[in-house]
Every structure is written in C-alpha cells, then in structure tokens.
Amino acid sequence: MPPIALGQSSLPSETRATIEMLESRLQEVKASTDLDESNQTQLLDLYRKAISLVEQQRTHEAATQKFIKARDSAPKQSALLREQLEDLEAEAPLKLLDSLSSEALPQLEQQLLSEKADLTGLANSVAGLEVLQETQAQRPQQARERLNEARRLQAKITDTLQLPPSEGQLPRLVEAKRWSLEQEARTLGAELEMLDQELLSQPLRIELLGAQRDKATQELNRQQDYVELLESKVAERRLSEAETVKEETEETERQAFGKHALLQEIAQQNTQLSDELNQLVVELEKITIEENIAATQARRIADSFRLARQKLEIAGLSQALGQVLLGQRRILPDSGEFKASEKRRQDLVIASSLRQLRNQQERARLRDIKVYVDDLTESLSETWKSLLRDDVLALAELRRDLLDKAIAADDTYQQTLGELDFSQRQLAETVTDYSKFLDERLLWIRTGEPPSWETLKSISQNIAVFTSPQHWLELGRALVFLLRSPGFC
C-alpha cells in the first residue's frame, strides 16, 4: 500500500470509505453471527470511529470556508461599522421626548424600566464581545500548537499505514483499521487547512470584533446617558408630586386646627405619612445615584482587569508594568466597605418591607371606606358622628390615596435597592478577582530599594514578635529582594 501524504486529498478516491459504506458495514457486523465477540467489538469501534472522523472532517471543511469568507468580508464589515461609529459619535446626545412631560408618574416609571432593560441588553452584548475578543486573542498560540501536534500525528499515521498487517488478522479487521487510519489522516488534513485559514483570517476577525465592540460600547454609553436623563425626570416628578401631597396634607392639618380632636389626629397622621413619602422619594434618588456610581465603577475596574490580563499575556510581567499595576492595586476599593454596605442595604430592605406591610394592612381596612369611618367614629355620640362624618370621610379618602402612593414608593424603593445590590455585588466580585490576580503576580515586584544584610538581620531578630500574615509577607518580600539584589553574597 502506498504511503499516505499529509495533504487532505492525497488518497485516491476509490480507497475512501464513505459514511454510507461505513454505516452499512456497521449494520452487517451488528447482525453477524460468525464473528467472535472480540472481533465484533473491535470492528464496531473502528467503524464508529471512522464515521465520527468523517463528520469531524466535514465540520473542519465548513469552518475552513467560513474563515476564507471572513478574509474577504471582515474588512468590509469593519469599515462599515467604523463609518457607523463615526456617524454615531457625531450625533447629538439623545433627548427626552416632549410628550414625556405630560405622562403620569406610573407611565414614566414603566418607560424607565423598559429603557433599563435595553441598557442591560447592551451591557451584556459589550461584555460578550469583550470576552470573545479576549478569547480570540489567545487563539494564535493555541492554533500553532495544534498545527504542530496535528502534523506529528499525520506523520505517525503515515508510518503506521506503511507497516504490513499482523499475521492471522481477520481481513475485515485489517480493512477497518486501514479505513479508520486513512480517515483520521484526511480529518487531520482538513483540520490543518482550517487552522491555516484561521491564522490567516485572525487579524481581520479581531479587527471586526474590535469594531463591533466599539460600536456597541458607544450605543451603551448613549443609552446610559438617556437612562440617566429619564431617571432625573422621574426623580423630579416623584419629588414634585411628593411636595404637592405634603403641601396638601399640611393645609388640611391647618384647617383641622381647633376642630374636633379626631379630625386633628387624622390630619396629623396624614401629614406624618406624607413626610415619610417625601423622605422616601429623597432616599430613592440617593440610592439611584449610588447605583449608577457602583455600576460605572464596576465597568471601569473590569476594563482595567481585562487590559491588565492582555498586557501580561502579550508582554509578560516587567518591572515597569508591575509598578503600574501596583498603583492600580492601591486605588482599588477596600473589600471591607462592601460588607458594611451590604449590611446597610439589608437593614434598609427590612425597614422598607415592615413599613410597606404596615401600610398594606391599613390599606386593606380602607377597601370599605364607610366601615373604616364607622370604626374611627365608633366612640363618638350620634350627634358628633353626624357632624363629623363628611370631614372624617374626606380625610380617610386622602389617607387612602397617600397609602397607595406610599406602598408604590416602597415597591420602587425595594426594586432600586435590588439594583444597587446587584451592581455592588458585581463591583465586589470584580475587585476581589482583580485583587487576587494582582496579588498573585505582584508579590515579586520590587517596591523600593533592596534591603541590606543588616536590614535582614534586624528583621530576623524581631521574628518572634511577628503576629500577623502581613509581617510574614514583608519578610518574604525582603528575602526575595535581597536574593535578587546584584550585590548580595
């Protein structure tokens, strides 16, 4: 039998086993009663392996065509995306529609939720493109390693195919082994061609991913600006309505002054509830601002983390890069702050939930407002009941509206706390991962002049008083610096 060359199509077409032929032989072996169990098992395994290799070959060939097409299409797509990006950067910032000024607060809040959902989708797209770009940046080295391995395997298969079959082997088994080896050689040939095309198209595809990421980032930034505008509008409307309600309840309380004690008490309670609502709106705006800051900080640190990994993968850790990364390490937020913030958010959620439960219970009593008024005036005489009923009813209706607003405000408050919690957790995870990454790689970076022998002696003499891991870390660094110092002996 002639040796197998390394090319994909080096075998004569008449020697190739098709999937149909292999599947037919597979069924024959399954139905055969003449084969012993060992030969039958070997044949089945060889036919199945050959079928799998044919399918892999087809997959490699399809991928090869995609890489070839990418060499032609990627530059055109990148140019088009860059043009679109330039147009997008030249566009004026998004503005709120004039029609939003006449929208009721619930509709504005619903619109804000919709825009935030779009913002999340864009953020996920940008994150996915960044991960894909980072993964692709590592592919050339991986592809070259696989190319070398595949060539070695092809050479080994070529040598194996030149060997004569073992004496006494079943002819069908000899044939199946040859088919399997020949197909493995073809599959490796297809893989080699695919890897060659992948490497040739790699720079073009990386450039396309960069253009896609830049355009998606610009869209994300525009959407973020629009969401912040809408948040400001919603916050302004909330505060305006809360102030209006507060003025109304305060006026009602003033009108109740000097009247029956029951009217004064209900009016005061309404004013207290409007004060709570007003304070809740103010806190809600603060939490929204805090959430935006946390989300922005998380994205900034994630970008720094990604760039640091890329620099280290490309250039390795140098003294200059190490000093830059040490500077970044020092300005990372303290992880202890995250735990304190999380505890504070939990307390706020509990307080809001209890407050909302109290308001919901009272609102349930107000479903039948006549019964609610009857309960309030139960201890009064019939004369007073008749005189005060209309005033009590008006105050009860005002309280019902206040409770509806307070319950809805706590719903929004808890949702915003949830968004803040999500952003803070993302920030905490990113900071923790980045800190660990830097600590593992920056331990050996010199941060000052190497210690002298006298310094090391001083440290060793005081080793008995070392009480924390930081002490031991400093000793370790001192030893490393000293050993790396050119003048040390």
N, C-alpha and C positions, 0 to 999 in steps of 0.2 A: 504494500500500500504506500502511495507517495506521501511525503511529509505534509503536514498542514502548515500553510503560511500564516502570517499574522494578520493578514487582511480579512475584512468581513466577508468578502465574496470569493475567497480563494479556492473553495471546494467546488468541484464540478456539480452542476445542478442535479445530475442523475443520482448522486450519492446522498442528497439531502432527504432527511425524513420529515415529512410534513406532520402537522398536528393531527390531520385526519388519519394518516398512516399509523402514527403512534397510538392514537386512541383506539384504532381498530385492533392493533396488536395487544393493547391493554385488555380489551374485552376478550380476546381469544385466550389470553393467559388466565384471566379470571375464570373462564368457562372450562379450561383444560383440566382433564383428569389424568393426563400422562406424566405431568411434572411432579417431581417431589417438592415438598414444602419449601426447602431451602432455595432451589432454583426458581420456584414460582415467586417467592418473596423478593429475590434479587431482581427478577425481570420487572415485576410491578414497580419496584422502587426506581429502576432505571428509566422505564417508560414515563413514569410520573415526573421524574426529574427533567427528562428531555422536554416534556410538554411545558413544564414551568419555565425552562430556559427559552423556549420559542416565544412564550408570552413576554418574558423579560426583554428579549431581542426586539420585539415589536414596540414595547414601551420605550426602549432606548432610541429606536429609529424615529418614533413620534417626537420624542424630546429633542432629538437632533434637528428635525425640521423646524421646531419652534425656535431653537437657538439661531438657526440660519435665517429665519424670518425676522427675528429680533435684530440681527445685524443690519437689516435693511429698514425696518420700521421704527426701531427705538430712536435713532437720531431725529427722524421727522416728528415723532410724538414728543420728544424732549423739546424741540424747537417750538412746537405749537404750545406746549404747556408754559414755556418761558414767556412767550408772547402773551398768553392769557394772564400770567402772573404780573407782567408789566402793566397790562390794562387794569388788573385788579388793584394794584398798588396806586395807580393814577386816579382811581375812582374816589369820589368824596366819601367820607365815612357815612355809614348807614344812619338814618334819622328816623325818629318815631313818626308814625303817620299822624296827621292832624286829627283823624277820626278817633284816635285813642283817647283824646281829651274828653270826649263825651261818653266813653264807655264806663259802665258801672265797675266798681271795685272787683266784684267776683269775676267778671269777664276779663279784666286786666290781669288778675292773678292766674286765670286759666291760660291766657296768652303767654304769660311769663313761664309757666310750667312747660308749655309747648316749645318755646324758644330754648329753654334749658335742656330739653330732651334732644333738640337738634345740636346744641353745643356739646352734649355728651357724645353723640354720634361722631361729630367731627374730631373730638379729642381721641376717641378710640381709633379713628382712621389714621390720625397722625402717629399715635403710638404704634399701631400695626406696621405702618410704613417704616418707622424708625427701627423697629425690631427686624423687619425684613432686610432693610439696608445694612444693618449691623451683621446679620447672618450672612448676607451675600458677600460682604467684605472679607469674611473668613474663608469663602469657598475656594479661591485660587490655590491656596496651600493644600487644602483638603483634596481638590481635584488633581493636583500634581502628584500627591502621594498615591492616590488611587490609580493614576495613569501608570506609575512605575510598578505598582503591585499587579495591575492587570497585564502588563507586558510580561512580567515574570511568570504569571500563571499561564499565559498563552505559550510561552516558550516551553514550560513544563509539559503542557498538553501535547505540543508538537513532538517532544521527545517520547512521550508515552505512546502516541499513535504509531511511532516507528518501530515499537517493540513487537515481536511476534506474540500471538496469543498463547496462553498457557496450554500445555498438553492436556488433552482429555476434557477440555471445557465444552459445554453444550454450545453448538453453533449459534443457536438463537441468542444465547447469553453473550457470546462474542460480538454478534451483530448489535445487540442492545447497548453494550458498553461502548462500541465504536460510535454509534449514533449519539449517545449521550456526550461523549468527548468532543465529537465534531460540532455538536450544537453548542456546547459550552465555549468552544473556540469562536464560533460565529457570534455568540452573545457577547463575549468579551470584545470582539472586534467592533460590534455595534456600540458597546459602552465606550471604547476608546474614541470612536468617531464622535460620540455625544460629548465626551469630556473635552475633546479638542475644540468643538464648536462652542461649548460653554465658556472655555477660556477666551476664545476669540471674541465672543459677544459680551463678555463680562464687563469691560469698561463702559460699553454703551448702555447696558442694562442698569448698571449702577448710576449712571448719569440720569437715566429715565426715572429711577426711584427717587433720586435727589430732587428732580423737578416736580415729581408728584408730591413729595413731602413738603417742599417749599410752598407749592400752591395750596395744599391742604392746610399748612400752618397759617398762611395768610387768611384763608377762609375762616379758620378757627379764631384768629385774632379779631377779625371783623365781627364775627358772631359774638365773641366775648364782650367786645365794646358795646354791641347792640343790647345784649342781655343786661349789662350794667346800666345802660340808659333806661331800659324798661324797669329794672329794679328801682332805680331812682324815682321813676314816675309812680310806680306802685307804692313805694315808701312815702312819697309826697302825698299821694291820695289817702293812704291809710292815716297819716298824721293829720291831714286836713279834716277827714271825717271824724277822727277821734277828738280833735279840738272842738268841732261843731257839737258833737254829742256832749262833751264836757260843759260847754257853754250852756247848752240846753238844760242839762241836769242842775247846773248851778243856778240858772234862772228859776227853775222850778222850785229849788230849795229856798231861794229868796222869797218867792211868792207864798211858800208854805209857812214862812216865819210868822209867829204869832197866832197861827191857826191851831187846830186840834193836834195834840201830841202825836197821834197816829200818823197824820199827814206829814208832820215834820220828820218823824222817824223813817218813813218810807222814802221821802225825798232825800234824806241824808244817806240812806243806804244806796240809792241810785247814784248819788254823787260819788260815793266811795267806789262803786262798780265802774263808773266812767273814768275815775282816776286810775284804777287798775288797768283798764283797757288802754288808756293813754300811755301809761308806763310800759305796758307790754309792746305797744307799737314802737316805742323808742328803743327798747331792748331788741326787738326784732330787726331793726335797721342795723344796730351794732353787730348782731350775730351775722347778718348778711355780709357786712364789710369784712368781718373776721374770716368768714368762709372764703371770700374772694382772695384775701391775702394768703390764706393757707393753700388754696388751690394753685395760685401763682407761684408761691414758694416751692411747692412740690414739683411743679413743672420745671422750674429753674434748676433745682438740685438734681432732678432726674436727667436734665440735659447735661449738666456738669459731670454727672456719673457716667453717662454714655460716652461723652467725649474723652474722659479720663481712661476708660477701658480701651477705646480705639487708639489713643496715643500710646498706651503701654503695649498694646498688641503690635503696633507698627514699629515703634522705635525702642521699646524696652524702657526700663527704669534708669534714668540718668540722674546725676546729682542735681542738675538744673530743674528737670521736671519734678524731681522729688521735692524740691523746695517749694515749687508752685503748689503741688498737691498738699504739702504740709500747711501752707497758708489756707487752702480751702478747708482742710480738716479743722483748723482752729475756728473758722467762722460758721461751722455747722451748728444748728440749734442744739441745745442741751436736751438729751433724751428725757431727763428728769422733768422738764417742763411739760412734756406730752402727758405724763401720768397725772400731773396736777390738773391739767386742762381737761383730761378725760373725766376725772372725779368731779370737777365743777360742772361739766355738761350733764353727767348723770344726775347730779343734785337738781339742776335746772329742769330736766325732764320729769323727775319725780314731783317737784313743786308744781309744774305745769299740769301734770296729769291729775294731781289731787285737786287743784283749783278747777280744772275742767269738770271733774267728776262732781264737785260741789255745785257748780253752775248747771250741769245737766240734770241733777236731781231736782233743783228748784225749777228748772225749765219744764220738767215733766209735770210738776204740780200746776204750772201755768197753762197746760193744754186746755183745761176748762177754766177759763179766767173768772167766770162767775163764782164757781166753787172756791177759787183762790181768794176772791174778795170776801166771800162769806166767812172763810176761815180767819182772815185778818180782822174782820169786824165782829167776830163772834162774841167777844166780851163786852161790846157796847150795848147801850139801851136801844130800843127800837127807834127812838127819836133821833139819836145820833146816827144810827145806821142809815136812816132815811136822808139825813142831812149830808152825810159824808160819802155816800155810796158812789156818786158820779166822780168825785175827786179821787177817791181811792182807786176806782176803775181806771181813770186816766193815768195815774201813777203806775198801776200794775201793767198797763199796756206799754208804757215807756220802759219799765223794767224788763218786760218780755223781749223787747227789741234789743235792749242792752245785753241781755243774756245770750241772745242769738249771735250778736257781734263778738262777745267775749269768747264763746265756745268756738266760733270760726277762727278767731285770732289765735287761740291756743292750738288749734289744728295746724295752722300755718307755722306757728312758733315751733311746735314739735317737729314738723317736717324740715324746717330750716335748721334746727339743731341736728337732725339726722344728716343733712347735707354737710354741715360743719364737721360732724363726727367722721363722715366718710373722707372728707378732704384731709382732716387732721391725721387719720389713720394712714392714709396714703403718704402723707408727709413723714410721719413717724417711721413707716416701713422703709421709705427711700433713704432717710437719714441713717437708719440703723444699718441697712445694706451698704451704703456708701462708706460709713464709718468703719465697718468691718473690712471692707475691701481695702481702704486706705491703711488701716492698722496692720493688715497682713503684709502689705507691700512697702510700708514706710518705716518699718522697725529699724532697718539698716541704713536709713538715710542720715548722714551726719548733720546735726543741727547747730554745731558750734565747733570750737577748736578741740582736737582730740585731747583727752586727759593725759596728764603726765603720770610717771610711775609713782610720784608722791601722792597724786590725787587718788590713784587706785589703792595705795596703802591706807590712806585715810578712810576710804570707803570700807575696805576690808576690816579695819579696826573697829568700825562702828556697826558692823553687820549684825551684832547681837540686838541692836535696837530697831532693826527693820521690822515693821509691824504691818505693812500693807503691801499688796501686789505692786503698787506704784514704785515702792522702794526697790523691789527686786527687778522691775523693768528698767529702772535707771541704772542699776548695777550691770545688767545685761548689756545695755547700750554702751555704757562706759567701757566694758570689756571689748566689745566689738570695735568701737572707735580706736581703742588703744592697740588692738591687734592689727588693725588696718593702717595704722599710722606708719609712714615710711621709716621713721627714726626709732621705732620701738625695737628693742632687742632684749 
